[in-house]
Amino acid sequence: MKEHYDCIVVGGGPAGSTSAALVAEAGFSTLLVEREKVPRFHVGESLMPETYWTFERLGVLDKMKKSDFVKKVSVQFVSSSGAESQPFFFKEHDSRECAQTWQVTRSEFDKMLFDNAAEKGAECHDETRVMDIVCEQDRVVGVTLKTADGVVRDVACKVLVDATGQQALLANRLGLRVENPKLRKVAIWGYYRGARREPGEHGGATVILHTQEKKSWFWYIPLADDITSIGVVGDRDYLLKGRGDPSDVFEDELVKCPALVDRLMNAELTSEFRTAKEFSYTTKQHAGDGWVMVGDAWGFIDPVYSSGVYFALRTGELAADAIVAGLRTGDTSASQLSGWYEDFSAGAIWIRKLVDAYYNNDFSFGRFLRDYPQHGGNLTDLLIGRVFYDGAGRIFDDMEPELAKATEAAEQKRRLMADEAKS
């Protein structure tokens, strides 16, 4: 490890490895550090098809194609009544190769990207922790690291990339993290062997299943070796307040989702249950003089549409381009390092709006598409991750008024029932 680098990237997940690979490939000295030993466990196994383009740029498409990762060509939704939507097959909207993606084992997937950064010229170290951020006035100029052998040292840089995921190193230290008060969700998940899958190519689909009371929903993500990632998501207070062990909560919610019970009839739990709390947040500032945030360190919306890894890859790529341009001109100011954010945010907002619509229990996507079939292609675009073009959000021209009408109708019904109860 040297005393100075053009760029230091903290965090060896998809966002950090992408930034490190592209900055190093451009010829700038790059250090990538990860606090855990690689490979390491991580949740978030389902990819959006639009990850294809970043994989292509990173040069890892062939590795993805030759991997054992389950191919994902569709998604499906199951309502609170157990009614299953028609599968959204991506190829029906786009027949190109990019319409197919994968369900990945994150330990293997993240290691592939970490190793790819090394192949591109980045110096990569795992089991290396950031102890402190070194600043001169308002500019970040380096970090204090503790390496795997216990040595503590200062390492200087021109640009620091925070890719620390939900640890959110800079956001927490600088007081920039802002939780979404509408999405104070909790996830409880585990891994099952032998869960039932649909025959044919749809067997690799992500399935999203509402519970009967619509107070929670389950993800169902098929992985390699007949393992399926299954998690339940709901409001923090609902899932955790006074309900005991996470495994008990999971089982209680499972009973409320008969379609999933059926899929797990012959399945065996192969892991402990894990919990993630309050993972929906954003940051008030995304870059400063000498630093930029990417991936979950920048923010995280919600797991329902599997946008997390895609946004990690995309922000890692966009930040790398800004860093390379800045290093070439000697401009590593906040304005240079954040120049990509406005356009990115303009696309990401459509996923945020789609998440808000999903959590509106008074609104029916099925009914909306029956009334507005012309938006089916636009909705598939959003599920693919194709959000960075003019018109990507045109579905909301009709959806937002329908959301308001559904909410108002439900409120009137609730008020009427309350009045009847009083009388």
C-alpha positions in Angstrom: 0.0 0.0 0.0 1.4 3.4 -1.0 1.2 6.7 0.8 -0.8 8.5 -1.8 -3.4 7.6 -4.5 -5.4 9.6 -7.0 -8.5 7.8 -5.8 -9.4 5.8 -2.7 -12.7 3.8 -2.8 -14.1 2.6 0.6 -16.4 -0.4 0.3 -16.0 -3.4 -2.0 -19.6 -3.9 -3.0 -20.9 -3.4 -6.5 -20.8 0.4 -6.4 -17.2 0.6 -5.0 -15.8 -2.1 -7.3 -17.4 -0.4 -10.3 -15.9 3.0 -9.5 -12.5 1.5 -8.7 -12.4 -0.5 -11.9 -13.3 2.4 -14.1 -11.0 4.9 -12.5 -8.1 2.5 -12.5 -8.8 1.5 -16.1 -8.5 5.2 -17.0 -4.9 5.1 -15.7 -5.2 6.7 -12.3 -3.8 5.1 -9.1 -6.7 3.6 -7.2 -7.0 1.9 -3.9 -10.1 -0.2 -3.1 -10.6 -1.2 0.5 -13.2 -3.5 2.1 -13.6 -3.9 5.8 -14.8 -7.5 5.7 -13.0 -10.5 4.3 -13.9 -11.1 0.6 -16.1 -13.0 -0.3 -18.6 -11.8 2.3 -22.4 -12.3 2.8 -24.8 -9.7 1.5 -28.5 -9.6 0.8 -30.0 -8.1 -2.4 -29.7 -11.0 -4.9 -32.1 -9.9 -7.7 -30.9 -7.8 -10.5 -32.7 -5.5 -13.0 -32.0 -6.1 -16.7 -30.5 -2.6 -17.2 -27.4 -3.8 -15.3 -26.4 -5.3 -18.6 -24.9 -2.1 -19.9 -22.6 -1.6 -16.9 -21.6 -5.3 -17.0 -20.7 -4.8 -20.7 -18.6 -1.7 -19.9 -16.8 -3.5 -17.0 -16.0 -6.4 -19.2 -17.8 -9.0 -17.0 -20.7 -10.0 -19.3 -19.0 -13.3 -20.3 -18.4 -14.2 -16.7 -22.0 -13.5 -15.9 -23.1 -15.7 -18.8 -20.8 -18.6 -17.8 -21.8 -18.4 -14.1 -24.2 -20.6 -12.3 -26.4 -17.7 -11.4 -30.1 -18.3 -12.1 -31.4 -16.5 -15.3 -34.1 -14.0 -14.6 -36.4 -13.1 -17.5 -39.6 -12.1 -15.7 -41.2 -10.8 -12.5 -44.7 -11.6 -11.1 -46.9 -10.1 -8.4 -49.4 -11.9 -6.1 -52.2 -9.8 -4.6 -53.5 -10.0 -1.0 -56.3 -12.3 -2.2 -53.8 -14.7 -3.7 -54.5 -13.7 -7.3 -51.4 -14.0 -9.4 -50.7 -11.4 -12.1 -49.6 -12.4 -15.6 -45.8 -12.6 -15.5 -44.0 -9.6 -16.9 -41.6 -11.2 -19.4 -39.0 -8.6 -20.3 -38.4 -10.0 -23.8 -41.9 -9.3 -24.7 -41.1 -5.6 -24.3 -37.5 -5.8 -25.6 -36.3 -8.8 -27.6 -32.6 -8.0 -27.2 -30.2 -9.9 -25.1 -30.2 -7.2 -22.5 -33.8 -8.2 -21.5 -32.4 -11.1 -19.5 -30.6 -10.7 -16.2 -29.7 -12.9 -13.2 -30.5 -13.8 -9.6 -27.1 -13.8 -8.0 -25.4 -15.1 -4.9 -24.0 -11.9 -3.6 -20.9 -13.3 -2.1 -19.8 -14.7 -5.5 -21.1 -11.8 -7.5 -19.4 -9.1 -5.3 -16.2 -11.0 -5.4 -16.3 -11.2 -9.1 -16.6 -7.4 -9.3 -13.9 -6.9 -6.6 -11.5 -9.1 -8.5 -12.4 -7.3 -11.8 -11.3 -4.0 -10.2 -8.0 -5.6 -9.4 -7.7 -6.9 -13.0 -8.3 -3.3 -14.2 -5.4 -2.0 -12.1 -6.9 -1.1 -8.8 -5.0 -2.1 -5.6 -7.5 -4.1 -3.6 -7.4 -4.9 0.1 -10.0 -6.6 2.2 -10.1 -6.7 6.0 -9.1 -3.1 6.0 -11.1 -0.6 8.0 -11.4 3.2 7.8 -10.6 4.6 11.2 -10.9 8.3 10.3 -11.3 10.7 7.5 -8.5 13.2 7.0 -9.6 16.7 6.0 -7.8 20.0 5.3 -10.4 22.7 5.9 -13.5 21.5 4.0 -11.7 19.2 1.7 -11.2 15.4 2.2 -7.6 14.6 1.5 -7.2 11.0 2.8 -8.2 8.4 5.3 -6.7 6.6 8.3 -6.7 2.9 7.7 -6.3 -0.2 9.8 -5.0 -3.0 7.7 -5.6 -6.8 8.1 -2.3 -7.1 10.0 -3.3 -4.4 12.5 -1.2 -1.6 11.2 -2.7 1.9 11.3 -1.6 4.4 8.7 -2.7 7.6 6.9 -3.1 7.3 3.2 -3.7 10.5 1.1 -5.9 10.9 -2.0 -7.3 13.4 -4.4 -10.7 11.9 -4.3 -12.4 9.6 -1.8 -15.4 7.5 -2.9 -17.8 6.4 -0.1 -19.2 3.1 -1.2 -19.7 1.8 2.4 -23.4 0.8 1.8 -25.8 1.3 4.6 -22.9 1.9 7.0 -23.0 5.3 5.2 -19.6 6.4 6.5 -19.6 10.0 5.4 -23.3 10.6 5.6 -23.3 9.5 9.3 -20.2 11.5 10.2 -21.3 14.6 8.4 -25.0 14.4 9.5 -26.3 14.1 6.0 -28.5 11.0 6.3 -32.2 11.5 6.1 -34.6 8.6 6.8 -37.8 8.4 4.7 -40.6 8.8 7.3 -43.0 7.0 5.0 -40.8 4.0 4.5 -39.7 3.0 8.0 -39.6 -0.6 7.0 -38.0 -3.8 8.4 -37.0 -6.9 6.5 -36.7 -10.4 7.9 -35.3 -13.0 5.6 -33.8 -16.5 5.3 -32.9 -19.1 2.7 -34.8 -22.3 1.8 -33.9 -25.4 -0.2 -36.5 -27.1 -2.3 -39.1 -24.3 -2.7 -41.5 -24.8 -5.6 -40.6 -23.0 -8.8 -42.6 -22.6 -12.0 -41.5 -24.8 -14.9 -39.5 -23.3 -17.8 -37.8 -20.0 -17.9 -40.4 -18.3 -15.6 -38.9 -20.5 -12.8 -36.2 -17.8 -12.3 -38.6 -15.0 -11.8 -38.7 -12.7 -8.8 -42.1 -13.0 -7.2 -43.6 -10.3 -4.9 -46.4 -11.5 -2.7 -48.7 -9.4 -0.5 -50.0 -10.9 2.7 -53.8 -11.0 3.3 -54.0 -7.9 5.4 -51.6 -5.9 3.1 -49.5 -5.1 6.2 -46.5 -6.9 4.8 -45.2 -8.5 1.6 -42.7 -11.2 0.8 -40.0 -11.5 -1.8 -39.2 -14.8 -3.5 -35.9 -14.9 -5.3 -34.7 -18.2 -6.8 -30.9 -18.8 -6.5 -28.5 -21.5 -7.7 -28.4 -25.0 -6.1 -32.1 -25.0 -5.4 -31.8 -22.2 -2.8 -34.4 -19.5 -2.6 -34.1 -16.2 -0.8 -37.4 -15.4 1.0 -38.0 -12.3 3.0 -40.9 -10.4 4.6 -41.0 -6.6 4.6 -43.3 -4.4 6.7 -43.5 -1.3 8.9 -41.0 -1.3 11.7 -43.5 -1.1 14.5 -45.8 -3.7 12.9 -43.1 -6.3 12.5 -41.0 -5.8 15.6 -43.0 -4.2 18.3 -43.9 -6.8 21.0 -43.8 -9.7 18.5 -40.8 -11.7 19.8 -38.1 -13.4 17.9 -37.7 -12.6 14.1 -38.3 -16.3 13.2 -41.6 -16.2 15.0 -42.6 -13.0 13.2 -41.6 -14.5 9.9 -43.8 -17.6 10.5 -46.7 -15.5 11.7 -46.6 -13.5 8.5 -46.1 -16.6 6.3 -49.4 -18.0 7.5 -51.0 -14.8 6.1 -49.6 -15.6 2.6 -51.1 -18.9 1.4 -49.5 -18.6 -2.1 -46.1 -18.6 -0.4 -47.1 -21.4 2.0 -47.9 -23.5 -1.1 -44.5 -22.7 -2.6 -42.7 -23.8 0.6 -44.7 -27.0 1.2 -41.7 -29.2 0.6 -38.9 -26.7 1.4 -36.4 -26.7 4.2 -34.9 -23.7 5.9 -31.1 -23.7 5.5 -30.1 -20.6 7.4 -30.9 -18.4 10.4 -33.2 -15.5 9.9 -31.6 -12.1 9.4 -33.0 -8.6 10.0 -32.4 -5.2 8.4 -34.1 -2.1 9.9 -35.0 1.3 8.5 -33.1 0.8 5.2 -35.0 3.5 3.3 -33.1 6.9 3.3 -31.4 9.5 1.3 -28.6 12.0 1.8 -28.8 15.8 1.9 -25.5 16.2 0.1 -24.0 13.6 -2.3 -20.5 15.1 -3.0 -18.1 17.6 -1.6 -14.6 18.8 -2.3 -12.6 15.7 -2.7 -15.4 13.2 -2.0 -18.5 11.6 -3.5 -21.0 9.0 -2.4 -22.2 6.0 -4.5 -24.6 3.1 -4.0 -26.3 2.6 -0.7 -24.0 5.2 0.9 -25.9 7.7 -1.3 -29.3 6.2 -0.4 -31.6 3.3 -0.7 -35.2 3.3 -1.8 -36.8 -0.1 -1.0 -36.3 -3.7 -2.0 -39.6 -4.2 -3.7 -38.4 -3.6 -7.3 -34.8 -4.8 -6.9 -33.3 -1.5 -7.9 -30.6 -1.5 -5.2 -27.8 -3.3 -7.1 -28.6 -1.5 -10.4 -28.4 1.9 -8.8 -25.2 0.9 -7.1 -23.6 -0.1 -10.4 -25.0 3.0 -12.1 -23.9 5.5 -9.5 -20.5 3.8 -9.3 -20.2 4.2 -13.1 -21.4 7.8 -13.2 -19.2 8.9 -10.3 -16.2 7.2 -11.9 -16.7 9.2 -15.1 -16.9 12.5 -13.0 -13.8 11.5 -11.1 -11.8 10.7 -14.2 -12.8 13.9 -15.9 -11.9 15.8 -12.7 -8.5 14.2 -12.3 -7.6 14.9 -15.9 -8.3 18.6 -15.4 -7.3 18.9 -11.8 -10.8 19.8 -10.7 -12.0 17.6 -7.8 -14.5 20.1 -6.4 -17.9 19.3 -5.2 -19.5 20.7 -8.4 -17.4 18.4 -10.6 -17.9 15.3 -8.6 -21.6 15.8 -8.3 -22.3 16.8 -11.9 -24.0 13.5 -12.7 -26.4 13.5 -9.8 -29.2 15.7 -11.2 -29.8 13.5 -14.3 -29.5 10.3 -12.2 -32.0 11.6 -9.6 -34.4 12.6 -12.4 -34.6 8.9 -13.4 -34.4 7.4 -9.9 -37.5 9.4 -8.8 -39.7 7.1 -11.0 -38.7 4.1 -9.0 -39.4 6.1 -5.8 -42.9 6.9 -7.1 -43.5 3.3 -8.1 -42.6 2.2 -4.6 -45.0 4.7 -3.1 -47.8 3.4 -5.3 -47.1 -0.2 -4.2 -47.4 0.8 -0.6 -50.8 2.5 -1.2 -53.1 -0.3 -0.1 -56.1 1.5 -1.6 -54.6 1.3 -5.1 -54.8 -1.6 -7.5 -52.1 -2.0 -10.2 -54.2 -4.6 -11.9 -57.2 -2.3 -12.1 -55.1 0.6 -13.3 -53.6 -1.5 -16.1 -57.0 -2.7 -17.2 -58.2 1.0 -17.4 -55.0 2.3 -18.9 -53.5 -0.6 -21.0 -51.4 1.9 -22.9 -49.1 2.1 -19.9 -48.1 -1.5 -19.8 -44.9 -1.0 -21.7 -44.0 2.0 -19.6 -44.5 -0.1 -16.4 -42.3 -2.8 -17.8 -39.6 -0.2 -18.5 -39.7 0.7 -14.9 -39.4 -2.9 -13.8 -36.5 -3.3 -16.2 -34.8 -0.3 -14.7 -35.1 1.7 -17.9 -35.7 5.1 -16.3 -33.1 7.4 -17.7 -34.9 8.8 -20.8 -37.4 11.5 -21.5 -40.9 10.2 -20.9 -39.9 7.4 -18.5 -42.4 8.7 -16.0 -45.4 9.3 -18.3 -47.3 6.5 -16.6 -47.7 8.8 -13.6 -49.6 11.3 -15.6 -52.6 9.0 -15.2 -51.4 7.0 -12.1 -51.1 9.9 -9.7 -54.7 11.1 -10.2 -55.9 7.5 -9.9 -53.9 7.1 -6.7 -55.5 10.2 -5.3 -59.0 9.0 -6.3 -58.4 5.6 -4.7 -57.2 7.1 -1.5 -60.1 9.6 -1.3 -62.7 6.8 -2.0 -61.1 4.6 0.7 -61.1 7.5 3.2 -64.8 8.2 2.5 -65.6 4.5 3.1 -63.7 4.5 6.3 -65.4 7.6 7.6 -68.8 6.2 6.7 -68.0 3.0 8.6 -66.8 4.9 11.6 -70.0 7.0 11.6 -72.1 3.9 11.4 -70.2 2.3 14.2 -70.9 5.3 16.4 -74.6 5.2 15.7 
